[in-house]
Amino acid sequence: MADLISDGKTRVVWMATCANINAPTVAELNAGADYTRRITPDGLKLDPTTADVDTSSLASKFDTKTAGRVGFDAELTFKRGDNPTDDAPYTTLKYGVSGFLAVRRGVEFTTAWTTGQKLEVYPITCGEPANNSPAANEVMKFTSPMKVTDTPATAATVA
């Protein structure tokens, strides 16, 4: 049994439009902005949360629960760039900007988008970008808080 290593095997694309988040096309993904190289190694945060629904009753002697609503705590941390191309995430992902975040995991970053690949697609509206505090021996960074605005496709397939 071997473990799947994630280094170099995640790709993140920002798409302004996506006709079907369950089956984005290769053309839509290629037309999006590939921000993978600008995201810090620990900068992709798409953490699901599931609320508890209390199912116990007045007669209960034990608290029981079931799964409730799902939400996502989403933010991306980017390296700032010293030219317009490398700084595109900072100039693009401003407060109120909406689009779609596509994330492919477990496939070499350099592998082209191909029909049949699995990915996640999140409908997003960006929050106010936050410049990270400066630190010695680090690149300048900012964090883009992202709000998932509709049910994401966490098991999408490239069409």
N, C-alpha and C positions, 0 to 999 in steps of 0.2 A: 504494500500500500504506500502510495506517495502523496505528499501534501502538495496542494496547489499554491504556488508562490504568486503573490500579486504584483511584485516589482515589474514595472514595464508592461503590465497587462490590464490596464484600465484606460479607457478613452472617454473624454467628455466633450460634447459638442453643444453649443448654444444655437438653437434654431428660432428664427423669427416666426416661422409658420410651420405647421405640421397638419396635414389633412386628416390623418388617422393615427393617433398616438399608439394604438395597438399594433400598427403595421406601417411605420414610417418607411419611406422609399429610400433607396440608395441615393437618388438625386437630391432629396430633401436633406439627408445627412451630409452629403458632400457640399451642399450649398450653405450649410451651417458653419459657424465659426468654431474651429477646433481649438479649445482653450487648454487642452491637456498639458502642454509644455509650460503653461503659465501658472498652473495650480501647484501649490506646495505639496510635498510628499504626504503630509497629513491633512491636507486642506479640503478634502471632499467629505462633507458631512451631510448624510441623508439618513438620519436616524428615525425609524418608525416608532411611534408610541401607540399603545392600545389602551383605551380607557376601560376601567372596571365598571360593570353593571351589577349592582347588589341584587341578588336573587333570594336572599334570606327573607324570612317572614317573622311575624310576631311569635310564632311557635318554635322558631329555630333556636337551637342551642349552639349552633356553629355558623359562622359567617360564610356564605357561599356567594360566588361571583361567576359571571360569564363575560365573554369578550364584548366590548362595546365599540365605540367609534375608533377609527384609526386616523392618526395624523402624522405629520413628518416635521421634524426639527431639521431645517435645511440651511446650510450656509457653505460658501466656498471661500477659501483663502488663496489669494493670488499674489504672485510676485509682481511688483511694478516694473515697467519697462522704460528704457531711456530713449525709445523711439515710438512713433505712432502705432506701428504694427504690434510691438511687444506690450504696449500699454493699452491695447484695445479693450481688454476686459474692464479696466478702470473707466474708460471713456464711454463704454457701451452699457454696462450694467448699473445704471443710475436708478434712483428712487422712482418707482412706478412703472418701470419698463417691464413689459410682459413678453413671454416667449416660452420655449420648451427646452428643457435640459435633458439631453440624451446621454446615457451612461452605459458603456459596454464593459463588462468585466471578464477576466479570464482568457482574453485573447490578446496576443501581442499588439501593443499600441500601434505599430507600423502596418499591421494587417489592414488592408482596405475593407471598407464596409461591403458586405456580401449578403445577398438574399439568404434568409434562413438563420442568420445570426441572432442570438438572444440579446436583449438590451432592456433598459428601463427608460421610460419617458415620463417626465414630470412637467405638468403645466405650472408655470412659475410667474410670479410678479416679484420684482426685486424690491428690497427695502433700501434704506439709506446706507450707502457704503461707508465702512469705518476704516480709517487709516490706522494700522497697527502701530503700537508704540515702537520707536526706534530702539535698536539693541546693537551692541557691539558685535561685529563679525557676522552680521546677518544682512540679507537683502531687504530693501524696503518692501513692505507688504500691505495689503488691504483685505478686508473681509466683506463679502457681499452676503447680507442676510437675504434669504429667499423664502417666499411664501408659496406653498403648494396650493393652488387656487381651485383645483378640481381633482377628481379621483385620478391618480397616476396609473400608468400601465407598467407595473413592475415585472411583468413577464411578456413584454412585447417581442415581436419578431420582425426583422428587417424584411420588407416586401420587395 
